[in-house]
Amino acid sequence: MSTKRIIYPNDKDGVTILTPSPNWKGTLEELAVKDVPAGKPYRIVDGSEIPSDRTFRNAWEYTE
Amino acid sequence: MSLIPGTLPSGACYGTPQELLDLFAQYLAIPAFAVSSKVLYSAVSPSPNTDYVWVDTAGGDTPLLNLYNDATGGYEPFPFAGGVSSNERLISDKTEITTLDNFDLLLVGTLSGGSYSSLKKITFANAASQIPAGTITYPMLSTSATEADNVASRTAKAWVNFDGTTNVGGNCTIRADFNVSTVADNGTGDYTINFTSALPNANYVITGVCSLSNAFPSYSGSRIPYISAPAGIMSTSQVEIATGAGATNTGAGAATDVSYATVAIFD
């Protein structure tokens, strides 16, 4: 089971974190092409890089 | 070609496999039966005078229609008393078979120049217990415009059970799903469900329940995921939902993360 996540900046001045389905058969790159809005930059990161404290979740920002 | 229900055909029975299939259905006085995924070999240019029909009924009952025996010039139950001749082989996937399941209908062609001219095997059942495993697939479900006959509309087009509070530590945020590629965490209590395969249209129905808010565990307000549309997204490829809790029926609510969000979509 993949622990990878796909992150991208959303239109709400925040960051969206995509969690892949365990049933996804393709690659993460294919998944990013499919589910990241067109034109948005994105990064594939390990889940451990994402903060566990969600107290200020809406204040998270996307950085390249 | 026509046949009065309840009567056997007289003489040779000619026709294409589909005509014979229709004739058989008419004979049994059943409106229709599905052609299963076990069609092994589609008919190829069937010759009208060499297509035979064989029906095997349960437990050695008298066959409803028999195989035409070239050797004797008549219809006989299979197997023939004198054995199967080279021209009347029952074949499955180009291999001769000598036994049939009790729900198999074979439309059998004859050997012609060393190859079978036509063959079509249709598996059907008159009881649920006789439906072979794996033969009913989604494309076979009825999409009839008649509500009572539409089976496809009764199935969920997508569903998911996910944890909206964690993205880390290798935890599977999506516990289980069908036709969901990703769940997007857009912020507190704000999620987008992306479909693996697009839905037929955007006029679908969403139903869902989530656990009590982690942030407001004592609140008794709304805990049901709500659709973010029209401000959010509700399209054939994704839907944005939100979870929240309200202190009172009239008080202000707050978006909150939930550890269990379950959503199903029907169309």
Interface residues (C-beta under 8 A of the other chain):
Chain A: M1 T3 R5 I6 N10 K12 G14 T16 I17 L18 T19 P20 S21 P22 N23 W24 L31 K34 D35 G47 S48 I50 P51 S52 R54 R57 N58
Chain B: V160 F162 T165 T166 N167 V168 G169 G170 N171 C172 T173 I174 D177 F178 V180 S181 T182 V183 A184 D185 N186 G187 T188 D190 T192 N194 T196 Q238 D257
